[in-house]
Amino acid sequence: MPRLPWWAARLLVAALPLPLLLSCRSRSAQRPATAAPPWLLERARQEAALAAHSSAFHDFRFTDRPLPADGRQPLHAQWLVWHHDDAARGKAGKAGKKMVLAGRGAAERTTALVLELVAR
């Protein structure tokens, strides 16, 4: 496949994060916790009002709760399996390589689609 012109590569780099940014905007009208002090609830109301009028994409939620650590234990356990078991590590490596190879050429296909849309 021929090499992309510099402007097409930049267009691709600029266009690829767009779906991610568009998906970050929250559509829920979730209310903050009612156990919070009144000043915190007022601050949450002010921030939500400012965010609603902002032209920037955001997913703002005012909270003082700690983040859950749900995923840490299973991930650590899997890393330990891969560290100590050569066969499991090899199998995971082959599966990862297969996935990467299956997606090979995606940048060129995406660039072709973007160029087709730009040409219209």
Contacts in CASP RR format, 6 or more apart in sequence:
PFRMAT RR
TARGET T0000
AUTHOR 0000-0000-0000
METHOD contacts of the structure
MODEL  1
MPRLPWWAARLLVAALPLPLLLSCRSRSAQRPATAAPPWLLERARQEAAL
AAHSSAFHDFRFTDRPLPADGRQPLHAQWLVWHHDDAARGKAGKAGKKMV
LAGRGAAERTTALVLELVAR
1 108 0 8 1.000
4 12 0 8 1.000
4 111 0 8 1.000
8 111 0 8 1.000
8 114 0 8 1.000
8 115 0 8 1.000
9 111 0 8 1.000
11 114 0 8 1.000
11 118 0 8 1.000
12 107 0 8 1.000
12 110 0 8 1.000
12 111 0 8 1.000
12 114 0 8 1.000
15 114 0 8 1.000
16 110 0 8 1.000
21 57 0 8 1.000
22 57 0 8 1.000
24 57 0 8 1.000
24 58 0 8 1.000
24 59 0 8 1.000
25 57 0 8 1.000
25 58 0 8 1.000
25 59 0 8 1.000
26 58 0 8 1.000
26 59 0 8 1.000
26 60 0 8 1.000
26 61 0 8 1.000
30 61 0 8 1.000
32 40 0 8 1.000
32 41 0 8 1.000
32 44 0 8 1.000
32 61 0 8 1.000
32 62 0 8 1.000
32 63 0 8 1.000
33 63 0 8 1.000
33 65 0 8 1.000
34 41 0 8 1.000
36 44 0 8 1.000
36 64 0 8 1.000
40 62 0 8 1.000
40 64 0 8 1.000
43 62 0 8 1.000
44 62 0 8 1.000
47 60 0 8 1.000
47 62 0 8 1.000
48 60 0 8 1.000
48 62 0 8 1.000
51 58 0 8 1.000
51 60 0 8 1.000
81 88 0 8 1.000
82 88 0 8 1.000
82 89 0 8 1.000
82 92 0 8 1.000
83 89 0 8 1.000
END
